[in-house]
């Protein structure tokens, strides 16, 4: 299958592209920047989805695409002018891509879109695909906007479109120069290497659901290669929330083993414990339709993150 992966040099995208190539798919990576060396076979396409016209983008795309995995987005809410950039890239950029794909001749490629569980606006309780969206941030709202563009093009242009809503992905960056060291698992591991200690500044009882990027990549390839599942929506999560304190302790154990030295763990989170119910995100639909499982060991994955930090030293 010929597979276009937008954002294929990104933190999540590189894992997805590597998985697609390892399964024998012909991978095309679309990015805003120039081609980069990568540990997977691919053809590069350079285009800024927020700036290019749909017709011009369509002219750059290969013929006979079987699938498009759309991961390109602006997710760093702390950058200046983020609301405007998120709307342009995440929402309007998605529309440009979908219009370009709809212009291609031949069978329409199946689009698998990377959304976020943050569209639910919930930090606790039971969540499944029927839970109504209630975004609380530009990040979440612009991804929901992109989902709706996909559904619009599915209705108006018969473009196959499906959605995966991801929780907090974690794993070692596959490409050097990653800009995702602020993510908590990555940050804790980098602290261990660079400072010889780990300081958790968030409240230790804050709960999150973490899913390995290896498991995320398998889910995307499984969905993209099954056009019969077009129109579906799936949550991709571990289904078992953990506290940030437990994550920090896992990072400490992994660092002690990998670095062969003692690593102090300091808790600086202040205030009362976060209120709310236990977070439970259902993945029953993904298990049934995609064969999705989440069996990656967090500490083993953290040892890979620690190795990536050492490599960038």
HELIX and SHEET records of a PDB file:
HELIX    1   1 UNK A   11  UNK A   22  1                                  12    
HELIX    2   2 UNK A   54  UNK A   60  1                                   7    
HELIX    3   3 UNK A   82  UNK A   86  1                                   5    
HELIX    4   4 UNK A   87  UNK A   92  3                                   6    
HELIX    5   5 UNK A   93  UNK A  103  1                                  11    
HELIX    6   6 UNK A  117  UNK A  120  5                                   4    
HELIX    7   7 UNK A  138  UNK A  157  1                                  20    
HELIX    8   8 UNK A  184  UNK A  195  1                                  12    
HELIX    9   9 UNK A  213  UNK A  224  1                                  12    
HELIX   10  10 UNK A  227  UNK A  229  5                                   3    
HELIX   11  11 UNK A  244  UNK A  259  1                                  16    
HELIX   12  12 UNK A  284  UNK A  290  1                                   7    
HELIX   13  13 UNK A  298  UNK A  312  1                                  15    
SHEET    1   A 7 UNK A  43  UNK A  46  0                                        
SHEET    2   A 7 UNK A  26  UNK A  31  1                                        
SHEET    3   A 7 UNK A   2  UNK A   6  1                                        
SHEET    4   A 7 UNK A  67  UNK A  70  1                                        
SHEET    5   A 7 UNK A 110  UNK A 116  1                                        
SHEET    6   A 7 UNK A 161  UNK A 166  1                                        
SHEET    7   A 7 UNK A 233  UNK A 236  1                                        
SHEET    1   B 2 UNK A 125  UNK A 127  0                                        
SHEET    2   B 2 UNK A 279  UNK A 281  1                                        
SHEET    1   C 2 UNK A 168  UNK A 170  0                                        
SHEET    2   C 2 UNK A 210  UNK A 212  1                                        
SHEET    1   D 2 UNK A 197  UNK A 200  0                                        
SHEET    2   D 2 UNK A 264  UNK A 267  1                                        
SHEET    1   E 2 UNK A 207  UNK A 208  0                                        
SHEET    2   E 2 UNK A 242  UNK A 243 -1                                        
END                                                                             
